[in-house]
């Protein structure tokens, strides 16, 4: 209704979130899987040169079945993004804002300081997502709580001809998936996937009203894609985002780990919010309860529409999934909140 914005001042604004239904119907597939590898906070996954590479803190490791992860390379700050060029050059984004291609630092424009995702198009064009102009990648919760929308999309033509800003005012771009001359971007704080025209930056919404905060995208074998959602939406967090003064007091007075905000893992401290009877009853953590953390991977078809999803529910442990990689018919899933990498059949999703 046209009067809704006016009436909301008096009656309050309704807090609603999309239901987990249809292709998003909950299951326990991620928690049912054995760990393929165990390592601390696996973040970026990448299939490169017959190996599965995984970033963990400031290191890149090679992970294989039945063996301990092998350190491939370490850096002075945490790895925030990985990509492989058509020519096989490993491209690395760092928490410090630096970009390395084949081990050499690349000069970046002044506006790039928060590299959250990298992706190469087939012609060698490098796409770069700058999550925020105010915060580092690890400060994503602060960017959300301050309602940040200062992210940007950048492009570097084949041969490293220099970076060009394609679009701005993006609410934390966290994932990239090139589609021809265009690119699909996961816009976390607006819970949607947006397609940007590679020529003029024109945007069009492809998938809206997602039930969580979308993270990175990864190509699927049949031309579709895999989408990760690193945390769920819930009504309490949505309500806090509407309360400006409360939210500012929380930011000023409460340690970030205990904010009423999404998390990569939860249920680790008695100081965390959301622990009362609606969450746990008689010592049992309800799998359907509202949660600050969750594990969710979604299979998208060629039209970028959801087909099915893989879950670690509120009472699970494989939460905080920021990246997946398909390799040799298998899907590898990095649970940053669960400190492990999982593996399953990519075609059926393990069903």
Protein Blocks (a to p, Z undefined) as FASTA:
>chain_A
ZZlmmmmmmnopaddddddehjllccfklmmpccfbdcehifbdcdeehiacddehjbcc
dddehiacddfbdcfbdcfbdcddfkopacdddfkopaceehiacdddfklcbdfbdcdd
fkopacdddfbfkbcfklmmmmmmnopakbccddddehilapcdfbghiehiabdcdehj
bccdddfklopacdddfklopacdfbghiabdcddddddfkopacdddfbdcdfklmmmm
mmmmlmmmmmmmpcfklcccddfbehkbfkbghibfklpgghiacfkbccfbdcdddddd
fkopafbdcdddfklmbehiabdcdeehiacdddfklopacdddfklnoZZ
